[in-house]
Amino acid sequence: MTGPAGGDPTDDATDRSMDDATAARALEAVRAIALRLEAGRRLAPPTTTLLLRSIVEATVALFDAEASSIALYDPALGQLVFQVAAGSQGDGVVGLAIGPDQGIAGYVFSTGLPLALSDVASDARFGRSAAEQTGYVPRSVVAVPLLDDEGSIGVLEVLDRRSQAAFDLRDIELAAVFARQATVAIRSSREERDAGELLRATLAALAGDGARDVDEAIDAAVASLDDGEDGLWALADAVARARAAAPGEVALVIDILDALARRAPRATPRTFRR
């Protein structure tokens, strides 16, 4: 017996079977992405801004500076936007947006080169008007770029030592250490966002033309992982709460987890299936 137009009906069945297998693999991939996103969110909640703020606070303390700030490039605006700041003179700069080649921050961002100036007023690259908008005009500055694999993503600046000592090459090296930590934090945040976009695009592709509520589909995919999973979420929540514990208590938690891990049987590979 043949199918329509003389085709073999077994061919249709094979095609459906292949489609089902492909869809199953795609859905499993989506579940794997959702699991990673949710686990990451629970174990390390979005704290990029807080981490960047702690970096500039540490920078102020190390240099005994009047202010420190981090500006990040916003592709949508085409500008550098000051995201966080610390120090007695730092608050006014948060939210300020400047051109990617404007002022000292723009020079450092666009060239990828660090800079230390003991008299900013005498330097042609200094943007006085932008500084005046913040309510503080610095005397000296050290500025270093935030560099990742794709180039410059922002700038870390430190303004005016209280001791009046001029910034030097050693200060550039120290500031670069903090800039690298900030870059790591930003990269991690962007990777999480990119993973979310991957999940969004995958769900939209699976749903086809009928994908009107992709956000709801994502919520449903993640929510479907919320139960069971051999107590994974309970453990994740407990670890997340333990992050606020005292150092000695955290060390105790780590010792307990290490002991349990040594006693546990070797885990079999997960398939992310029910």
MITIKOL-418966 format. One line per field, with one value per residue (C-alpha): x, y, z; residue number from 1; residue in one letter. Coordinates in nm, 3 decimals. Layout:
REM MITIKOL-418966
px = (X,...)
py = (Y,...)
pz = (Z,...)
resi = (NUM,...)
resn = (A,...)
This chain:
REM MITIKOL-418966
px = (0.000,0.129,0.069,-0.045,0.117,0.253,0.467,0.542,0.343,0.643,0.832,0.582,0.615,0.995,0.982,0.753,0.983,1.283,1.094,0.995,1.354,1.484,1.223,1.306,1.675,1.597,1.370,1.635,1.883,1.637,1.589,1.965,2.001,1.714,1.866,2.199,2.038,1.824,2.109,2.332,2.065,2.011,2.374,2.500,2.218,2.272,2.512,2.726,2.649,2.718,3.044,3.154,3.068,3.278,3.568,3.560,3.522,3.830,4.015,3.933,4.059,4.381,4.475,4.328,4.153,3.877,3.684,3.687,3.444,3.373,3.226,3.101,3.038,2.670,2.644,2.278,2.365,2.708,2.839,3.038,2.807,2.940,2.777,2.924,3.142,3.281,3.456,3.355,3.352,3.225,2.846,2.794,2.936,2.696,2.467,2.683,2.719,3.002,3.124,3.354,3.638,3.554,3.776,4.035,3.798,3.714,4.081,4.161,3.856,3.916,4.291,4.298,4.594,4.621,4.696,4.824,4.815,4.933,4.778,4.465,4.383,4.690,4.607,4.417,4.228,4.063,3.689,3.628,3.264,3.183,3.374,3.185,2.856,2.953,3.025,3.390,3.689,3.986,4.348,4.500,4.380,4.483,4.263,4.289,4.079,3.860,3.977,3.826,3.886,3.686,3.858,3.780,3.447,3.495,3.725,3.822,3.928,4.082,4.083,4.308,4.504,4.437,4.809,4.868,5.122,5.124,5.009,5.286,5.346,5.299,4.955,4.860,4.960,4.754,4.451,4.479,4.437,4.102,4.006,4.065,3.838,3.568,3.604,3.560,3.240,3.101,3.191,3.015,2.704,2.705,2.752,2.446,2.250,2.370,2.262,1.920,1.901,2.001,1.718,1.476,1.579,1.562,1.211,1.099,1.240,1.066,0.735,0.761,0.515,0.294,0.557,0.373,0.454,0.816,0.870,0.590,0.743,1.076,0.911,0.728,1.046,1.234,0.939,0.916,1.261,1.167,1.050,1.242,1.587,1.706,1.701,1.921,1.718,1.706,2.085,2.120,1.900,2.093,2.426,2.290,2.184,2.522,2.695,2.590,2.737,3.050,3.382,3.423,3.074,3.133,3.451,3.249,2.991,3.269,3.424,3.087,3.022,3.372,3.316,2.980,3.130,3.404,3.148,2.900,2.906,3.031,2.740,2.614,2.579,2.260,2.020,1.785,1.489,1.209)
py = (0.000,0.346,0.686,0.997,1.047,0.696,0.757,0.495,0.559,0.436,0.742,0.973,0.775,0.794,1.169,1.216,1.000,1.207,1.529,1.399,1.298,1.639,1.818,1.603,1.686,2.056,2.057,1.878,2.149,2.417,2.244,2.224,2.597,2.679,2.463,2.640,2.984,2.905,2.742,3.038,3.281,3.101,3.040,3.377,3.631,3.928,4.142,4.300,4.656,4.575,4.409,4.703,4.936,4.730,4.752,5.132,5.147,4.929,5.148,5.461,5.297,5.170,5.501,5.718,5.901,6.157,5.949,5.646,5.550,5.299,5.401,5.137,5.175,5.151,5.044,5.150,5.506,5.510,5.666,5.594,5.592,5.619,5.330,5.335,5.562,5.586,5.841,6.175,6.335,6.041,6.049,6.329,6.135,5.839,5.850,6.095,5.998,6.121,6.049,5.748,5.981,6.266,6.369,6.157,5.865,5.875,5.886,5.582,5.393,5.467,5.400,5.118,5.293,5.377,5.731,5.908,6.286,6.499,6.820,6.746,7.114,7.155,6.854,6.917,6.588,6.694,6.757,7.039,7.088,6.723,6.743,7.057,6.875,6.632,6.914,6.817,6.915,6.687,6.793,6.456,6.125,5.774,5.604,5.249,5.070,4.767,4.526,4.195,3.970,4.201,4.523,4.807,4.795,5.076,5.279,5.285,5.626,5.727,6.096,6.295,6.134,6.305,6.289,6.512,6.261,6.238,5.921,5.716,5.396,5.179,5.334,5.247,4.886,4.873,5.032,4.781,4.498,4.642,4.701,4.334,4.230,4.463,4.318,3.964,4.066,4.237,3.947,3.701,3.918,3.942,3.569,3.511,3.760,3.599,3.259,3.405,3.538,3.196,3.037,3.301,3.248,2.869,2.877,3.119,2.891,2.587,2.770,2.902,3.162,3.110,3.238,3.536,3.495,3.382,3.533,3.313,3.012,3.082,3.118,2.789,2.611,2.726,2.664,2.306,2.249,2.388,2.065,1.749,1.740,1.537,1.832,2.050,2.364,2.318,2.285,2.587,2.799,2.689,2.776,3.111,3.192,3.075,3.344,3.594,3.392,3.481,3.361,3.093,2.958,2.957,2.756,2.505,2.473,2.413,2.143,1.969,1.980,1.848,1.559,1.476,1.494,1.248,1.002,1.035,0.782,0.910,1.076,0.945,1.194,1.394,1.387,1.662,1.431,1.341)
pz = (0.000,-0.082,0.064,-0.125,-0.464,-0.449,-0.137,0.120,0.444,0.640,0.516,0.687,1.008,0.988,0.929,1.228,1.439,1.336,1.410,1.752,1.829,1.720,1.927,2.229,2.200,2.159,2.462,2.665,2.565,2.676,3.010,3.057,2.989,3.223,3.496,3.469,3.476,3.778,3.969,3.893,4.005,4.335,4.419,4.299,4.281,4.047,4.249,3.980,4.087,4.452,4.358,4.144,4.429,4.667,4.421,4.407,4.786,4.826,4.575,4.772,5.090,4.933,4.771,5.049,4.767,4.749,4.497,4.270,3.995,3.721,3.386,3.141,2.771,2.675,2.309,2.291,2.394,2.234,2.555,2.867,3.168,3.522,3.707,4.058,4.269,4.620,4.838,4.982,4.636,4.432,4.446,4.195,3.901,3.910,3.607,3.413,3.045,2.824,2.474,2.440,2.340,2.578,2.866,3.037,3.082,2.712,2.617,2.831,2.703,2.335,2.341,2.597,2.761,3.133,3.240,3.553,3.577,3.866,3.726,3.526,3.471,3.251,3.031,2.708,2.745,3.070,3.036,3.282,3.192,3.269,3.596,3.696,3.640,3.916,4.162,4.200,3.988,4.061,4.084,3.990,3.851,3.767,3.507,3.373,3.111,3.179,2.910,2.806,2.505,2.279,2.384,2.622,2.804,3.055,3.278,3.645,3.778,4.110,4.203,4.436,4.713,5.043,5.114,4.808,4.674,4.295,4.120,3.964,3.764,4.072,4.124,3.766,3.832,4.153,3.989,3.703,3.955,4.063,3.699,3.621,3.908,3.779,3.429,3.561,3.742,3.432,3.204,3.437,3.439,3.059,3.019,3.236,3.027,2.703,2.832,2.901,2.547,2.415,2.611,2.486,2.122,2.154,2.297,2.027,1.757,1.906,1.931,1.576,1.455,1.757,2.003,2.148,2.514,2.519,2.865,3.003,2.830,2.997,3.338,3.282,3.173,3.480,3.713,3.586,3.732,4.070,4.230,4.298,4.140,4.440,4.678,4.456,4.516,4.892,4.890,4.662,4.888,5.197,5.036,4.924,5.282,5.414,5.205,5.472,5.758,5.954,5.805,6.068,6.003,5.627,5.682,5.886,5.606,5.354,5.573,5.608,5.234,5.163,5.402,5.243,4.895,4.989,5.128,4.842,4.558,4.226,4.051,3.721,3.435,3.449,3.156,3.279,3.222,3.459)
resi = (1,2,3,4,5,6,7,8,9,10,11,12,13,14,15,16,17,18,19,20,21,22,23,24,25,26,27,28,29,30,31,32,33,34,35,36,37,38,39,40,41,42,43,44,45,46,47,48,49,50,51,52,53,54,55,56,57,58,59,60,61,62,63,64,65,66,67,68,69,70,71,72,73,74,75,76,77,78,79,80,81,82,83,84,85,86,87,88,89,90,91,92,93,94,95,96,97,98,99,100,101,102,103,104,105,106,107,108,109,110,111,112,113,114,115,116,117,118,119,120,121,122,123,124,125,126,127,128,129,130,131,132,133,134,135,136,137,138,139,140,141,142,143,144,145,146,147,148,149,150,151,152,153,154,155,156,157,158,159,160,161,162,163,164,165,166,167,168,169,170,171,172,173,174,175,176,177,178,179,180,181,182,183,184,185,186,187,188,189,190,191,192,193,194,195,196,197,198,199,200,201,202,203,204,205,206,207,208,209,210,211,212,213,214,215,216,217,218,219,220,221,222,223,224,225,226,227,228,229,230,231,232,233,234,235,236,237,238,239,240,241,242,243,244,245,246,247,248,249,250,251,252,253,254,255,256,257,258,259,260,261,262,263,264,265,266,267,268,269,270,271,272,273,274)
resn = (M,T,G,P,A,G,G,D,P,T,D,D,A,T,D,R,S,M,D,D,A,T,A,A,R,A,L,E,A,V,R,A,I,A,L,R,L,E,A,G,R,R,L,A,P,P,T,T,T,L,L,L,R,S,I,V,E,A,T,V,A,L,F,D,A,E,A,S,S,I,A,L,Y,D,P,A,L,G,Q,L,V,F,Q,V,A,A,G,S,Q,G,D,G,V,V,G,L,A,I,G,P,D,Q,G,I,A,G,Y,V,F,S,T,G,L,P,L,A,L,S,D,V,A,S,D,A,R,F,G,R,S,A,A,E,Q,T,G,Y,V,P,R,S,V,V,A,V,P,L,L,D,D,E,G,S,I,G,V,L,E,V,L,D,R,R,S,Q,A,A,F,D,L,R,D,I,E,L,A,A,V,F,A,R,Q,A,T,V,A,I,R,S,S,R,E,E,R,D,A,G,E,L,L,R,A,T,L,A,A,L,A,G,D,G,A,R,D,V,D,E,A,I,D,A,A,V,A,S,L,D,D,G,E,D,G,L,W,A,L,A,D,A,V,A,R,A,R,A,A,A,P,G,E,V,A,L,V,I,D,I,L,D,A,L,A,R,R,A,P,R,A,T,P,R,T,F,R,R)
